[in-house]
Amino acid sequence: MLAAALRSQANVIVTTNLKDFPAPYIRTFDMEVQHPDDFICNLLDLNPAEALDAFRQQVARLKNPPLAAAQVLDALRRSSLPASAARLEALMQLGFTG
């Protein structure tokens, strides 16, 4: 994964396997490593309305089986993305529109 990130000139490696990518070592390549939950939260912070709109579109496209937004948020929580789910839920409660 590191070789692919270097070859593509990536700035961030997104992985749940943080132990195999120690931050001090990764910084020597002018890169950082982030857990997917942190990465998604950063995206949500960059443009909350657009991110929430994308989430709503994704939920609307779920057909087999169809799922409600609350069910998708629960799935995110079970998939090691609790902070992302919490942020999306808060944005929905605040009434953000995209």
N, CA, C and O atoms as a Tinker XYZ file with bonds, in Angstrom:
   392  protein
     1  N      0.819000   -1.187000    0.000000    73     2
     2  CA     0.000000    0.000000    0.000000    64     1     3
     3  C      0.869000    1.259000    0.000000    63     2     4     5
     4  O      0.545000    2.232000   -0.680000    81     3
     5  N      1.954000    1.246000    0.748000    73     3     6
     6  CA     2.831000    2.411000    0.782000    64     5     7
     7  C      3.422000    2.683000   -0.600000    63     6     8     9
     8  O      3.501000    3.833000   -1.030000    81     7
     9  N      3.832000    1.635000   -1.283000    73     7    10
    10  CA     4.395000    1.816000   -2.623000    64     9    11
    11  C      3.373000    2.443000   -3.568000    63    10    12    13
    12  O      3.713000    3.327000   -4.354000    81    11
    13  N      2.133000    1.992000   -3.495000    73    11    14
    14  CA     1.073000    2.558000   -4.346000    64    13    15
    15  C      0.819000    4.021000   -3.988000    63    14    16    17
    16  O      0.618000    4.854000   -4.872000    81    15
    17  N      0.829000    4.330000   -2.695000    73    15    18
    18  CA     0.625000    5.713000   -2.268000    64    17    19
    19  C      1.765000    6.610000   -2.753000    63    18    20    21
    20  O      1.532000    7.738000   -3.188000    81    19
    21  N      2.988000    6.107000   -2.677000    73    19    22
    22  CA     4.125000    6.888000   -3.157000    64    21    23
    23  C      4.052000    7.094000   -4.665000    63    22    24    25
    24  O      4.266000    8.197000   -5.167000    81    23
    25  N      3.748000    6.020000   -5.372000    73    23    26
    26  CA     3.685000    6.094000   -6.840000    64    25    27
    27  C      2.609000    7.077000   -7.312000    63    26    28    29
    28  O      2.794000    7.790000   -8.298000    81    27
    29  N      1.485000    7.101000   -6.595000    73    27    30
    30  CA     0.386000    7.991000   -6.992000    64    29    31
    31  C      0.507000    9.385000   -6.375000    63    30    32    33
    32  O     -0.360000   10.235000   -6.576000    81    31
    33  N      1.572000    9.613000   -5.632000    73    31    34
    34  CA     1.831000   10.890000   -4.966000    64    33    35
    35  C      0.693000   11.280000   -4.023000    63    34    36    37
    36  O      0.307000   12.446000   -3.945000    81    35
    37  N      0.169000   10.293000   -3.313000    73    35    38
    38  CA    -0.902000   10.528000   -2.353000    64    37    39
    39  C     -0.391000   11.332000   -1.164000    63    38    40    41
    40  O      0.791000   11.286000   -0.824000    81    39
    41  N     -1.293000   12.058000   -0.548000    73    39    42
    42  CA    -0.965000   12.804000    0.660000    64    41    43
    43  C     -1.372000   12.058000    1.918000    63    42    44    45
    44  O     -0.849000   12.307000    3.005000    81    43
    45  N     -2.323000   11.130000    1.750000    73    43    46
    46  CA    -2.886000   10.418000    2.894000    64    45    47
    47  C     -3.061000    8.941000    2.547000    63    46    48    49
    48  O     -3.470000    8.597000    1.438000    81    47
    49  N     -2.750000    8.085000    3.501000    73    47    50
    50  CA    -3.087000    6.665000    3.411000    64    49    51
    51  C     -4.248000    6.461000    4.370000    63    50    52    53
    52  O     -4.133000    6.751000    5.560000    81    51
    53  N     -5.360000    5.968000    3.858000    73    51    54
    54  CA    -6.549000    5.730000    4.668000    64    53    55
    55  C     -6.645000    4.230000    4.919000    63    54    56    57
    56  O     -6.794000    3.440000    3.987000    81    55
    57  N     -6.558000    3.845000    6.200000    73    55    58
    58  CA    -6.553000    2.431000    6.556000    64    57    59
    59  C     -6.987000    2.237000    8.001000    63    58    60    61
    60  O     -6.781000    3.105000    8.849000    81    59
    61  N     -7.586000    1.093000    8.263000    73    59    62
    62  CA    -7.866000    0.724000    9.654000    64    61    63
    63  C     -6.641000    0.074000   10.282000    63    62    64    65
    64  O     -6.590000   -0.122000   11.497000    81    63
    65  N     -5.669000   -0.255000    9.467000    73    63    66
    66  CA    -4.459000   -0.946000    9.901000    64    65    67
    67  C     -3.371000    0.073000   10.266000    63    66    68    69
    68  O     -2.297000    0.084000    9.665000    81    67
    69  N     -3.654000    0.910000   11.236000    73    67    70
    70  CA    -2.742000    1.988000   11.606000    64    69    71
    71  C     -1.413000    1.480000   12.165000    63    70    72    73
    72  O     -0.383000    2.138000   12.018000    81    71
    73  N     -1.437000    0.323000   12.798000    73    71    74
    74  CA    -0.210000   -0.173000   13.441000    64    73    75
    75  C      0.896000   -0.485000   12.430000    63    74    76    77
    76  O      2.076000   -0.426000   12.773000    81    75
    77  N      0.531000   -0.810000   11.204000    73    75    78
    78  CA     1.540000   -1.109000   10.188000    64    77    79
    79  C      2.028000    0.140000    9.450000    63    78    80    81
    80  O      2.875000    0.049000    8.561000    81    79
    81  N      1.495000    1.295000    9.819000    73    79    82
    82  CA     1.894000    2.551000    9.185000    64    81    83
    83  C      2.180000    3.588000   10.268000    63    82    84    85
    84  O      1.408000    4.534000   10.426000    81    83
    85  N      3.265000    3.432000   11.012000    73    83    86
    86  CA     3.567000    4.372000   12.094000    64    85    87
    87  C      3.725000    5.798000   11.550000    63    86    88    89
    88  O      4.455000    6.044000   10.589000    81    87
    89  N      3.026000    6.709000   12.190000    73    87    90
    90  CA     3.003000    8.102000   11.732000    64    89    91
    91  C      4.398000    8.705000   11.538000    63    90    92    93
    92  O      4.628000    9.356000   10.519000    81    91
    93  N      5.343000    8.517000   12.477000    73    91    94
    94  CA     6.676000    9.112000   12.270000    64    93    95
    95  C      7.344000    8.612000   10.982000    63    94    96    97
    96  O      7.987000    9.387000   10.275000    81    95
    97  N      7.194000    7.341000   10.688000    73    95    98
    98  CA     7.786000    6.773000    9.474000    64    97    99
    99  C      7.081000    7.310000    8.226000    63    98   100   101
   100  O      7.740000    7.680000    7.254000    81    99
   101  N      5.770000    7.352000    8.249000    73    99   102
   102  CA     4.996000    7.820000    7.091000    64   101   103
   103  C      5.288000    9.298000    6.820000    63   102   104   105
   104  O      5.320000    9.724000    5.666000    81   103
   105  N      5.501000   10.076000    7.885000    73   103   106
   106  CA     5.805000   11.501000    7.693000    64   105   107
   107  C      7.108000   11.720000    6.931000    63   106   108   109
   108  O      7.284000   12.764000    6.303000    81   107
   109  N      8.019000   10.756000    6.976000    73   107   110
   110  CA     9.270000   10.904000    6.226000    64   109   111
   111  C      9.005000   10.939000    4.722000    63   110   112   113
   112  O      9.855000   11.388000    3.952000    81   111
   113  N      7.847000   10.474000    4.307000    73   111   114
   114  CA     7.452000   10.509000    2.891000    64   113   115
   115  C      6.523000   11.681000    2.599000    63   114   116   117
   116  O      5.911000   11.736000    1.532000    81   115
   117  N      6.412000   12.618000    3.536000    73   115   118
   118  CA     5.537000   13.778000    3.408000    64   117   119
   119  C      4.082000   13.340000    3.189000    63   118   120   121
   120  O      3.365000   13.867000    2.338000    81   119
   121  N      3.688000   12.360000    3.990000    73   119   122
   122  CA     2.359000   11.770000    3.927000    64   121   123
   123  C      1.837000   11.620000    5.344000    63   122   124   125
   124  O      2.589000   11.744000    6.311000    81   123
   125  N      0.558000   11.354000    5.459000    73   123   126
   126  CA     0.007000   11.007000    6.765000    64   125   127
   127  C     -0.884000    9.782000    6.612000    63   126   128   129
   128  O     -1.302000    9.423000    5.511000    81   127
   129  N     -1.157000    9.165000    7.726000    73   127   130
   130  CA    -2.025000    7.991000    7.746000    64   129   131
   131  C     -3.235000    8.342000    8.608000    63   130   132   133
   132  O     -3.097000    8.941000    9.675000    81   131
   133  N     -4.426000    7.960000    8.131000    73   131   134
   134  CA    -5.651000    8.262000    8.861000    64   133   135
   135  C     -6.565000    7.047000    8.889000    63   134   136   137
   136  O     -6.639000    6.277000    7.931000    81   135
   137  N     -7.250000    6.898000    9.996000    73   135   138
   138  CA    -8.314000    5.905000   10.092000    64   137   139
   139  C     -9.473000    6.399000    9.204000    63   138   140   141
   140  O     -9.688000    7.607000    9.104000    81   139
   141  N    -10.214000    5.496000    8.566000    73   139   142
   142  CA   -11.330000    5.921000    7.719000    64   141   143
   143  C    -12.326000    6.837000    8.434000    63   142   144   145
   144  O    -12.880000    7.743000    7.812000    81   143
   145  N    -12.561000    6.617000    9.727000    73   143   146
   146  CA   -13.494000    7.466000   10.459000    64   145   147
   147  C    -12.989000    8.903000   10.516000    63   146   148   149
   148  O    -13.767000    9.841000   10.343000    81   147
   149  N    -11.697000    9.079000   10.757000    73   147   150
   150  CA   -11.114000   10.428000   10.778000    64   149   151
   151  C    -11.164000   11.067000    9.394000    63   150   152   153
   152  O    -11.474000   12.250000    9.257000    81   151
   153  N    -10.858000   10.277000    8.376000    73   151   154
   154  CA   -10.858000   10.787000    7.007000    64   153   155
   155  C    -12.251000   11.277000    6.611000    63   154   156   157
   156  O    -12.397000   12.365000    6.054000    81   155
   157  N    -13.266000   10.473000    6.901000    73   155   158
   158  CA   -14.637000   10.864000    6.546000    64   157   159
   159  C    -15.077000   12.081000    7.350000    63   158   160   161
   160  O    -15.734000   12.972000    6.810000    81   159
   161  N    -14.729000   12.132000    8.617000    73   159   162
   162  CA   -15.071000   13.314000    9.424000    64   161   163
   163  C    -14.428000   14.574000    8.846000    63   162   164   165
   164  O    -15.047000   15.638000    8.830000    81   163
   165  N    -13.197000   14.456000    8.375000    73   163   166
   166  CA   -12.543000   15.607000    7.743000    64   165   167
   167  C    -13.304000   16.048000    6.487000    63   166   168   169
   168  O    -13.475000   17.244000    6.248000    81   167
   169  N    -13.758000   15.081000    5.690000    73   167   170
   170  CA   -14.547000   15.417000    4.503000    64   169   171
   171  C    -15.856000   16.099000    4.893000    63   170   172   173
   172  O    -16.277000   17.062000    4.254000    81   171
   173  N    -16.486000   15.598000    5.934000    73   171   174
   174  CA   -17.733000   16.208000    6.407000    64   173   175
   175  C    -17.500000   17.640000    6.868000    63   174   176   177
   176  O    -18.341000   18.512000    6.646000    81   175
   177  N    -16.367000   17.881000    7.504000    73   175   178
   178  CA   -16.046000   19.233000    7.976000    64   177   179
   179  C    -15.757000   20.193000    6.824000    63   178   180   181
   180  O    -16.043000   21.386000    6.926000    81   179
   181  N    -15.194000   19.686000    5.735000    73   179   182
   182  CA   -14.853000   20.546000    4.598000    64   181   183
   183  C    -16.084000   21.150000    3.940000    63   182   184   185
   184  O    -16.093000   22.329000    3.589000    81   183
   185  N    -17.121000   20.337000    3.773000    73   183   186
   186  CA   -18.344000   20.830000    3.137000    64   185   187
   187  C    -19.525000   20.023000    3.659000    63   186   188   189
   188  O    -19.964000   19.077000    3.004000    81   187
   189  N    -20.046000   20.385000    4.832000    73   187   190
   190  CA   -21.094000   19.590000    5.463000    64   189   191
   191  C    -22.350000   19.445000    4.607000    63   190   192   193
   192  O    -22.920000   18.356000    4.537000    81   191
   193  N    -22.783000   20.502000    3.967000    73   191   194
   194  CA   -24.018000   20.430000    3.176000    64   193   195
   195  C    -23.858000   19.482000    1.993000    63   194   196   197
   196  O    -24.745000   18.676000    1.715000    81   195
   197  N    -22.737000   19.578000    1.302000    73   195   198
   198  CA   -22.498000   18.702000    0.148000    64   197   199
   199  C    -22.330000   17.247000    0.578000    63   198   200   201
   200  O    -22.830000   16.338000   -0.084000    81   199
   201  N    -21.626000   17.030000    1.686000    73   199   202
   202  CA   -21.431000   15.673000    2.185000    64   201   203
   203  C    -22.758000   15.053000    2.614000    63   202   204   205
   204  O    -23.014000   13.880000    2.343000    81   203
   205  N    -23.594000   15.831000    3.275000    73   203   206
   206  CA   -24.900000   15.325000    3.691000    64   205   207
   207  C    -25.776000   15.035000    2.477000    63   206   208   209
   208  O    -26.508000   14.046000    2.460000    81   207
   209  N    -25.704000   15.882000    1.479000    73   207   210
   210  CA   -26.460000   15.639000    0.250000    64   209   211
   211  C    -26.012000   14.329000   -0.405000    63   210   212   213
   212  O    -26.845000   13.550000   -0.869000    81   211
   213  N    -24.706000   14.088000   -0.443000    73   211   214
   214  CA   -24.184000   12.844000   -1.015000    64   213   215
   215  C    -24.665000   11.640000   -0.206000    63   214   216   217
   216  O    -25.016000   10.609000   -0.779000    81   215
   217  N    -24.682000   11.766000    1.114000    73   215   218
   218  CA   -25.172000   10.684000    1.972000    64   217   219
   219  C    -26.644000   10.405000    1.668000    63   218   220   221
   220  O    -27.042000    9.249000    1.518000    81   219
   221  N    -27.443000   11.456000    1.578000    73   219   222
   222  CA   -28.871000   11.273000    1.286000    64   221   223
   223  C    -29.086000   10.618000   -0.072000    63   222   224   225
   224  O    -29.957000    9.760000   -0.217000    81   223
   225  N    -28.301000   11.014000   -1.059000    73   223   226
   226  CA   -28.412000   10.402000   -2.387000    64   225   227
   227  C    -28.057000    8.919000   -2.327000    63   226   228   229
   228  O    -28.717000    8.087000   -2.949000    81   227
   229  N    -27.018000    8.601000   -1.580000    73   227   230
   230  CA   -26.599000    7.204000   -1.461000    64   229   231
   231  C    -27.707000    6.382000   -0.807000    63   230   232   233
   232  O    -28.025000    5.285000   -1.266000    81   231
   233  N    -28.285000    6.909000    0.253000    73   231   234
   234  CA   -29.364000    6.200000    0.940000    64   233   235
   235  C    -30.547000    6.002000   -0.008000    63   234   236   237
   236  O    -31.147000    4.928000   -0.036000    81   235
   237  N    -30.880000    7.029000   -0.778000    73   235   238
   238  CA   -32.009000    6.940000   -1.701000    64   237   239
   239  C    -31.789000    5.888000   -2.784000    63   238   240   241
   240  O    -32.751000    5.330000   -3.311000    81   239
   241  N    -30.549000    5.620000   -3.113000    73   239   242
   242  CA   -30.238000    4.639000   -4.167000    64   241   243
   243  C    -30.241000    3.193000   -3.663000    63   242   244   245
   244  O    -30.172000    2.260000   -4.462000    81   243
   245  N    -30.319000    3.007000   -2.368000    73   243   246
   246  CA   -30.333000    1.653000   -1.816000    64   245   247
   247  C    -31.685000    1.013000   -2.086000    63   246   248   249
   248  O    -32.706000    1.439000   -1.546000    81   247
   249  N    -31.682000   -0.003000   -2.919000    73   247   250
   250  CA   -32.944000   -0.619000   -3.348000    64   249   251
   251  C    -33.076000   -2.076000   -2.938000    63   250   252   253
   252  O    -34.195000   -2.575000   -2.819000    81   251
   253  N    -31.964000   -2.776000   -2.720000    73   251   254
   254  CA   -32.047000   -4.206000   -2.486000    64   253   255
   255  C    -31.178000   -4.612000   -1.305000    63   254   256   257
   256  O    -30.077000   -5.114000   -1.531000    81   255
   257  N    -31.589000   -4.434000   -0.107000    73   255   258
   258  CA   -32.893000   -3.917000    0.312000    64   257   259
   259  C    -32.847000   -2.401000    0.488000    63   258   260   261
   260  O    -31.776000   -1.828000    0.690000    81   259
   261  N    -33.993000   -1.764000    0.413000    73   259   262
   262  CA   -34.024000   -0.330000    0.726000    64   261   263
   263  C    -33.767000   -0.137000    2.222000    63   262   264   265
   264  O    -34.231000   -0.918000    3.053000    81   263
   265  N    -33.029000    0.905000    2.541000    73   263   266
   266  CA   -32.722000    1.192000    3.944000    64   265   267
   267  C    -33.019000    2.652000    4.241000    63   266   268   269
   268  O    -32.874000    3.520000    3.381000    81   267
   269  N    -33.431000    2.901000    5.450000    73   267   270
   270  CA   -33.621000    4.277000    5.912000    64   269   271
   271  C    -32.262000    4.837000    6.336000    63   270   272   273
   272  O    -31.318000    4.089000    6.592000    81   271
   273  N    -32.185000    6.155000    6.402000    73   271   274
   274  CA   -30.934000    6.803000    6.809000    64   273   275
   275  C    -30.470000    6.297000    8.176000    63   274   276   277
   276  O    -29.276000    6.079000    8.382000    81   275
   277  N    -31.402000    6.110000    9.104000    73   275   278
   278  CA   -31.030000    5.635000   10.442000    64   277   279
   279  C    -30.395000    4.246000   10.378000    63   278   280   281
   280  O    -29.479000    3.948000   11.145000    81   279
   281  N    -30.875000    3.399000    9.473000    73   279   282
   282  CA   -30.290000    2.063000    9.329000    64   281   283
   283  C    -28.878000    2.140000    8.756000    63   282   284   285
   284  O    -27.995000    1.387000    9.168000    81   283
   285  N    -28.668000    3.039000    7.818000    73   283   286
   286  CA   -27.334000    3.210000    7.237000    64   285   287
   287  C    -26.379000    3.761000    8.300000    63   286   288   289
   288  O    -25.230000    3.329000    8.383000    81   287
   289  N    -26.844000    4.696000    9.098000    73   287   290
   290  CA   -26.013000    5.227000   10.182000    64   289   291
   291  C    -25.633000    4.124000   11.168000    63   290   292   293
   292  O    -24.496000    4.072000   11.636000    81   291
   293  N    -26.581000    3.248000   11.483000    73   291   294
   294  CA   -26.273000    2.119000   12.366000    64   293   295
   295  C    -25.221000    1.208000   11.739000    63   294   296   297
   296  O    -24.328000    0.716000   12.429000    81   295
   297  N    -25.329000    0.985000   10.436000    73   295   298
   298  CA   -24.340000    0.156000    9.736000    64   297   299
   299  C    -22.964000    0.815000    9.777000    63   298   300   301
   300  O    -21.955000    0.127000    9.934000    81   299
   301  N    -22.912000    2.130000    9.639000    73   299   302
   302  CA   -21.632000    2.841000    9.734000    64   301   303
   303  C    -21.031000    2.673000   11.124000    63   302   304   305
   304  O    -19.829000    2.450000   11.263000    81   303
   305  N    -21.865000    2.779000   12.145000    73   303   306
   306  CA   -21.369000    2.599000   13.517000    64   305   307
   307  C    -20.783000    1.204000   13.708000    63   306   308   309
   308  O    -19.739000    1.045000   14.340000    81   307
   309  N    -21.455000    0.200000   13.164000    73   307   310
   310  CA   -20.974000   -1.179000   13.291000    64   309   311
   311  C    -19.719000   -1.424000   12.452000    63   310   312   313
   312  O    -19.005000   -2.402000   12.677000    81   311
   313  N    -19.450000   -0.552000   11.496000    73   311   314
   314  CA   -18.302000   -0.703000   10.601000    64   313   315
   315  C    -17.132000    0.176000   11.013000    63   314   316   317
   316  O    -16.342000    0.592000   10.165000    81   315
   317  N    -17.013000    0.459000   12.276000    73   315   318
   318  CA   -15.904000    1.256000   12.825000    64   317   319
   319  C    -15.897000    2.702000   12.348000    63   318   320   321
   320  O    -14.837000    3.313000   12.217000    81   319
   321  N    -17.092000    3.249000   12.088000    73   319   322
   322  CA   -17.203000    4.646000   11.683000    64   321   323
   323  C    -18.167000    5.406000   12.603000    63   322   324   325
   324  O    -19.062000    6.096000   12.116000    81   323
   325  N    -17.995000    5.289000   13.924000    73   323   326
   326  CA   -18.956000    5.908000   14.840000    64   325   327
   327  C    -18.963000    7.438000   14.792000    63   326   328   329
   328  O    -20.028000    8.051000   14.871000    81   327
   329  N    -17.817000    8.045000   14.666000    73   327   330
   330  CA   -17.767000    9.513000   14.629000    64   329   331
   331  C    -18.400000   10.042000   13.346000    63   330   332   333
   332  O    -19.091000   11.061000   13.370000    81   331
   333  N    -18.172000    9.362000   12.235000    73   331   334
   334  CA   -18.782000    9.768000   10.963000    64   333   335
   335  C    -20.302000    9.675000   11.052000    63   334   336   337
   336  O    -21.012000   10.581000   10.615000    81   335
   337  N    -20.797000    8.578000   11.619000    73   335   338
   338  CA   -22.243000    8.409000   11.779000    64   337   339
   339  C    -22.811000    9.498000   12.680000    63   338   340   341
   340  O    -23.871000   10.055000   12.393000    81   339
   341  N    -22.114000    9.799000   13.758000    73   339   342
   342  CA   -22.585000   10.836000   14.681000    64   341   343
   343  C    -22.627000   12.202000   14.001000    63   342   344   345
   344  O    -23.570000   12.967000   14.200000    81   343
   345  N    -21.609000   12.509000   13.200000    73   343   346
   346  CA   -21.598000   13.804000   12.503000    64   345   347
   347  C    -22.729000   13.897000   11.489000    63   346   348   349
   348  O    -23.419000   14.914000   11.412000    81   347
   349  N    -22.917000   12.835000   10.714000    73   347   350
   350  CA   -24.011000   12.832000    9.736000    64   349   351
   351  C    -25.360000   12.983000   10.430000    63   350   352   353
   352  O    -26.218000   13.741000    9.977000    81   351
   353  N    -25.538000   12.265000   11.520000    73   351   354
   354  CA   -26.788000   12.347000   12.268000    64   353   355
   355  C    -27.015000   13.767000   12.789000    63   354   356   357
   356  O    -28.129000   14.285000   12.717000    81   355
   357  N    -25.968000   14.390000   13.308000    73   355   358
   358  CA   -26.078000   15.762000   13.810000    64   357   359
   359  C    -26.419000   16.727000   12.676000    63   358   360   361
   360  O    -27.240000   17.626000   12.854000    81   359
   361  N    -25.799000   16.548000   11.522000    73   359   362
   362  CA   -26.101000   17.412000   10.378000    64   361   363
   363  C    -27.559000   17.259000    9.949000    63   362   364   365
   364  O    -28.221000   18.241000    9.614000    81   363
   365  N    -28.050000   16.028000    9.961000    73   363   366
   366  CA   -29.447000   15.802000    9.596000    64   365   367
   367  C    -30.373000   16.482000   10.600000    63   366   368   369
   368  O    -31.390000   17.059000   10.214000    81   367
   369  N    -30.032000   16.419000   11.872000    73   367   370
   370  CA   -30.870000   17.035000   12.909000    64   369   371
   371  C    -30.832000   18.562000   12.824000    63   370   372   373
   372  O    -31.802000   19.235000   13.170000    81   371
   373  N    -29.706000   19.098000   12.362000    73   371   374
   374  CA   -29.587000   20.557000   12.216000    64   373   375
   375  C    -30.314000   21.060000   10.969000    63   374   376   377
   376  O    -30.514000   22.262000   10.795000    81   375
   377  N    -30.704000   20.124000   10.111000    73   375   378
   378  CA   -31.455000   20.516000    8.921000    64   377   379
   379  C    -30.597000   21.038000    7.791000    63   378   380   381
   380  O    -31.078000   21.813000    6.964000    81   379
   381  N    -29.339000   20.635000    7.732000    73   379   382
   382  CA   -28.478000   21.028000    6.620000    64   381   383
   383  C    -29.109000   20.593000    5.318000    63   382   384   385
   384  O    -29.671000   19.500000    5.233000    81   383
   385  N    -29.025000   21.430000    4.309000    73   383   386
   386  CA   -29.510000   21.068000    2.977000    64   385   387
   387  C    -28.401000   21.301000    1.981000    63   386   388   389
   388  O    -27.628000   22.253000    2.083000    81   387
   389  N    -28.344000   20.413000    1.021000    73   387   390
   390  CA   -27.292000   20.522000    0.014000    64   389   391
   391  C    -27.851000   20.837000   -1.329000    63   390   392
   392  O    -27.100000   20.965000   -2.296000    81   391
